[in-house]
Amino acid sequence: MTLSGSVDVRLQATCEVEADEQWSFVGNKSNQRWLWYAVDHATNIVLAYVFGKRTDEVFKQLKTLLEPFGITRYYTDDWGAYERHIETDKHQVGKCNTQKIERKNLNLRTWVKRLTRKTICFSKQELMHDTIIGLLINKVEFGLNIYA
């Protein structure tokens, strides 16, 4: 971030990404909220993320955010949205190539208790939920000053 408050955005071409979704809830466990995100397979840096339900539409939002990176290979789990919206020749399912993003899931769960499965810490509003997790990702992954 520059002194004037503008954000410098640098796009770096990447060939391979790991994509995953992470469960949480807002208010009660029946109101599920999912963090969908993708990391560069080589560097483990988050490239894009979105919040929403576990639906094809939310994954398509993530895929749209990833288009400027020119991705040639997606590594994912076997959730159906990936299979339906990623070309077969660009998609590989399995745990072998998703170890980095799975580790990042564990880190996020450790840092933000709202992402743990059994917790007394939860958000009451979707806006607060998304803001808190988004601030963490922006600080840790992009080095942004979240206190400004």
C-alpha positions as CSV (number, residue, x, y, z in Angstrom):
1,M,0.0,0.0,0.0
2,T,1.4,3.4,-0.9
3,L,1.2,6.5,1.3
4,S,-1.6,8.0,-0.7
5,G,-3.8,5.0,0.3
6,S,-3.8,3.4,-3.1
7,V,-3.0,-0.3,-3.5
8,D,-0.4,-1.5,-5.8
9,V,-1.6,-4.7,-7.6
10,R,0.9,-7.0,-9.2
11,L,-0.3,-9.9,-11.4
12,Q,2.1,-12.6,-11.8
13,A,1.5,-15.4,-14.3
14,T,1.0,-18.8,-12.6
15,C,0.4,-22.1,-14.2
16,E,-0.9,-24.2,-11.4
17,V,-3.2,-23.6,-8.5
18,E,-4.6,-25.6,-5.6
19,A,-8.3,-24.7,-4.9
20,D,-10.3,-25.7,-1.9
21,E,-13.3,-24.7,0.2
22,Q,-13.5,-24.4,4.0
23,W,-16.6,-24.7,6.1
24,S,-17.8,-22.4,8.9
25,F,-21.0,-21.0,10.1
26,V,-22.7,-17.7,11.1
27,G,-25.1,-17.7,14.0
28,N,-25.8,-21.4,14.1
29,K,-24.5,-24.5,12.3
30,S,-27.5,-24.6,10.0
31,N,-26.4,-21.3,8.5
32,Q,-23.3,-22.5,6.7
33,R,-20.7,-20.1,5.3
34,W,-17.9,-21.3,3.0
35,L,-14.5,-19.7,2.3
36,W,-13.5,-20.7,-1.3
37,Y,-9.9,-19.9,-2.2
38,A,-7.0,-20.8,-4.4
39,V,-3.2,-20.7,-3.8
40,D,-0.3,-20.8,-6.3
41,H,0.9,-24.4,-6.4
42,A,4.6,-23.3,-6.4
43,T,4.6,-20.5,-3.8
44,N,1.5,-21.3,-1.6
45,I,0.4,-17.6,-1.9
46,V,-3.3,-17.0,-1.9
47,L,-4.4,-15.7,-5.3
48,A,-8.1,-15.1,-4.7
49,Y,-10.9,-15.9,-2.3
50,V,-14.7,-15.5,-2.0
51,F,-17.3,-16.3,0.6
52,G,-20.7,-17.9,0.1
53,K,-22.6,-21.1,0.1
54,R,-21.1,-24.4,-1.2
55,T,-22.6,-23.9,-4.7
56,D,-21.4,-23.8,-8.3
57,E,-22.2,-20.1,-8.5
58,V,-19.7,-19.2,-5.7
59,F,-17.0,-21.4,-7.3
60,K,-17.6,-19.6,-10.6
61,Q,-17.0,-16.3,-8.9
62,L,-13.6,-17.6,-7.7
63,K,-12.8,-18.9,-11.1
64,T,-13.6,-15.5,-12.6
65,L,-11.2,-13.9,-10.1
66,L,-8.5,-16.4,-11.2
67,E,-8.8,-15.8,-15.0
68,P,-6.2,-13.0,-15.2
69,F,-3.6,-15.4,-13.9
70,G,-3.7,-17.7,-17.0
71,I,-4.0,-20.9,-15.1
72,T,-3.3,-24.1,-16.9
73,R,-3.8,-26.7,-14.1
74,Y,-6.1,-26.9,-11.1
75,Y,-5.5,-29.3,-8.2
76,T,-8.6,-29.9,-6.1
77,D,-10.6,-32.4,-4.1
78,D,-13.5,-34.2,-5.6
79,W,-16.2,-31.7,-4.9
80,G,-18.6,-31.7,-7.9
81,A,-18.4,-27.9,-8.7
82,Y,-14.8,-28.3,-9.7
83,E,-15.5,-31.2,-12.1
84,R,-18.5,-29.3,-13.6
85,H,-16.6,-26.0,-14.3
86,I,-13.0,-26.9,-15.0
87,E,-12.0,-28.5,-18.3
88,T,-10.9,-32.1,-17.8
89,D,-7.5,-31.6,-19.3
90,K,-6.8,-28.7,-16.8
91,H,-8.1,-30.5,-13.7
92,Q,-6.5,-33.1,-11.4
93,V,-8.3,-34.5,-8.4
94,G,-6.5,-35.9,-5.4
95,K,-4.6,-35.2,-2.1
96,C,-1.1,-35.6,-3.6
97,N,-1.1,-32.0,-5.1
98,T,-3.3,-30.3,-2.5
99,Q,-1.1,-30.6,0.5
100,K,-0.2,-26.9,0.6
101,I,-3.7,-25.6,0.6
102,E,-4.8,-28.3,3.2
103,R,-2.0,-27.1,5.5
104,K,-3.2,-23.5,4.9
105,N,-6.6,-24.6,6.0
106,L,-5.1,-25.9,9.3
107,N,-3.3,-22.6,9.8
108,L,-6.5,-20.6,9.2
109,R,-8.4,-22.8,11.6
110,T,-5.7,-22.2,14.2
111,W,-5.6,-18.4,13.7
112,V,-9.3,-17.8,13.4
113,K,-11.5,-19.8,15.8
114,R,-14.6,-19.1,13.7
115,L,-13.3,-21.7,11.3
116,T,-13.0,-24.5,13.7
117,R,-15.7,-27.2,13.8
118,K,-16.4,-27.3,17.5
119,T,-16.1,-23.8,19.0
120,I,-17.9,-21.3,21.1
121,C,-16.5,-18.5,19.0
122,F,-18.7,-17.7,16.1
123,S,-20.0,-14.7,14.1
124,K,-23.5,-13.4,14.4
125,Q,-23.5,-11.6,11.1
126,E,-22.1,-12.6,7.7
127,L,-20.5,-9.2,7.2
128,M,-18.5,-9.5,10.4
129,H,-17.5,-13.1,9.6
130,D,-16.3,-12.3,6.1
131,T,-14.6,-9.1,7.2
132,I,-12.6,-10.8,10.0
133,I,-11.4,-13.7,7.9
134,G,-10.7,-11.4,4.9
135,L,-8.6,-9.1,7.1
136,L,-6.5,-12.0,8.2
137,I,-5.9,-13.2,4.6
138,N,-5.1,-9.6,3.5
139,K,-2.6,-9.1,6.3
140,V,-0.9,-12.5,6.1
141,E,-1.0,-13.2,2.4
142,F,-0.8,-9.7,0.9
143,G,1.1,-7.8,3.6
144,L,-1.6,-5.1,3.8
145,N,-1.8,-2.9,6.8
146,I,-5.2,-3.8,8.2
147,Y,-5.0,-1.2,11.0
148,A,-5.0,1.8,8.6
